[in-house]
Amino acid sequence: MSTEMNSRYVVVPRTLCFVFFEDDVLLIKRSPLRRLFPNKINGLGGHVERDEDVYGAAAREIKEEAGITVTDLWLAGVVNVDGALGQADPLANRGYPGVMLFVFTAQTNGHDVQASDEGELLWVSLMDVVDLDWVDGDPGLLHQAIKARQTGRLFFSYKGF
């Protein structure tokens, strides 16, 4: 196999959505029963199903996880997450799929949400997001999404090992 082919890998499309009402953002503290990132804070989101596009997947995940319909759903950026990230020997584990994460922002008309088994829904002031126990250790993607929305310029990034 050529070196070029060895540097390619498969990705799983996923969405991450930050929903806002005034100066608050809707976040989820993942269930302690979740295999990945139990008890960690993140935006809403999940897998893109085979029969949908990323925009439809984002709207569906928000509805499933919080019971709300949003307005002004907007793609803020795309993050390519290497599938070997976190593996003991990343170079020997090229078979792991990566994740292509589509980050969205949206607005809603109030704080009313419906709980789901995904985790605990939290409305958090933007002033208080730094103090939370985030999936990635900090609210970096939230800040990138806010900046992208303010400037109208999408962000693109890569998270590798």
C-alpha positions in Angstrom: 0.0 0.0 0.0 1.3 3.5 -0.8 2.3 6.0 1.8 -0.5 8.2 0.5 -3.1 5.6 1.2 -1.8 5.0 4.7 -2.4 8.6 5.6 -6.1 8.4 4.8 -8.8 7.3 7.1 -12.5 7.0 7.5 -14.5 9.6 9.5 -17.8 9.4 11.3 -20.0 12.6 10.8 -21.3 14.1 14.1 -22.9 17.4 15.1 -22.2 19.6 18.1 -24.8 22.4 18.8 -24.6 25.4 21.1 -28.1 26.7 21.7 -28.5 30.3 23.1 -31.2 32.2 24.8 -30.1 35.8 25.6 -26.8 35.5 27.4 -27.2 31.8 28.4 -26.1 28.7 26.5 -27.8 25.3 26.8 -25.3 22.6 27.7 -25.5 19.0 28.7 -23.8 17.2 31.6 -23.4 13.8 30.1 -25.0 10.9 32.0 -22.6 9.0 34.3 -23.8 5.9 32.5 -22.4 7.0 29.1 -19.4 5.1 27.8 -17.7 8.2 26.4 -17.1 11.3 28.5 -19.4 10.4 31.5 -20.2 13.5 33.7 -18.5 15.9 31.2 -20.1 19.1 29.9 -20.7 19.6 26.2 -23.1 21.1 23.7 -26.0 19.0 22.3 -25.4 16.8 19.3 -24.6 13.3 18.0 -24.3 11.1 15.0 -25.5 12.0 11.5 -27.8 9.2 10.3 -27.5 7.7 6.9 -30.6 9.3 5.6 -30.0 12.9 6.7 -27.7 15.9 6.1 -25.7 17.5 8.9 -28.2 20.4 9.2 -31.1 18.0 9.7 -29.1 16.0 12.1 -28.3 19.0 14.2 -32.0 20.0 14.4 -33.0 16.4 15.2 -30.4 16.0 18.0 -31.5 19.3 19.6 -35.1 18.1 19.5 -34.2 14.6 20.9 -31.9 15.8 23.6 -33.8 18.9 24.8 -37.3 18.7 23.3 -37.0 22.1 21.6 -37.2 23.5 18.1 -34.6 26.1 17.4 -34.4 29.1 15.1 -31.4 30.5 13.2 -29.5 27.2 13.1 -26.1 28.1 11.6 -23.0 26.1 10.8 -20.1 27.8 12.7 -17.2 25.4 11.9 -15.9 22.0 11.2 -13.4 20.0 13.3 -11.5 17.0 12.0 -10.7 14.7 14.9 -8.0 12.1 14.2 -9.3 8.5 14.9 -6.1 7.5 16.5 -6.4 10.3 19.1 -6.1 8.8 22.6 -4.8 5.4 21.4 -1.7 4.1 23.2 0.3 3.9 19.9 -1.5 6.2 17.4 0.7 5.2 14.5 -0.1 1.6 15.0 -3.9 2.3 15.3 -4.7 3.9 12.0 -7.7 1.7 11.7 -9.8 3.7 14.1 -12.2 6.0 12.4 -12.0 9.7 12.9 -14.8 12.1 13.5 -15.8 15.0 11.3 -17.5 17.3 13.8 -19.9 19.9 12.4 -20.4 22.7 15.0 -23.6 24.7 15.0 -25.1 27.6 16.8 -28.8 28.2 17.3 -31.3 30.4 19.1 -34.4 29.4 21.1 -37.2 31.5 22.6 -36.9 30.5 26.3 -35.4 28.2 28.9 -38.1 25.5 28.7 -36.5 22.2 27.9 -37.4 18.5 28.3 -35.0 16.1 29.9 -33.7 13.0 28.1 -31.6 10.0 29.0 -28.5 11.7 27.4 -27.7 13.7 30.5 -28.7 16.7 32.6 -29.6 19.8 30.7 -28.1 23.1 32.1 -28.6 26.7 31.1 -25.3 28.4 31.9 -24.4 32.1 31.7 -21.7 32.7 29.2 -19.7 34.3 32.0 -19.6 30.9 33.9 -18.7 28.4 31.2 -15.0 28.5 32.0 -15.5 26.8 35.4 -17.2 23.7 34.0 -15.8 20.2 33.5 -15.8 20.1 29.6 -15.3 17.1 27.4 -12.2 18.7 25.9 -11.1 20.3 29.2 -12.2 23.8 28.2 -15.0 25.6 26.3 -12.7 26.3 23.3 -15.2 25.1 20.7 -18.0 27.2 22.3 -15.8 30.3 22.0 -14.8 29.5 18.4 -18.5 29.1 17.5 -19.4 32.4 19.1 -16.6 34.2 17.3 -17.6 32.6 14.0 -21.2 33.7 14.4 -20.2 37.2 15.3 -17.8 37.6 12.3 -19.8 35.5 9.9 -16.7 33.4 9.2 -16.7 29.7 9.7 -13.8 28.1 11.6 -11.9 24.9 10.6 -9.6 23.0 12.8 -7.8 19.6 13.2 -7.4 17.8 16.5 -4.6 15.2 16.2 -2.3 13.3 18.4 
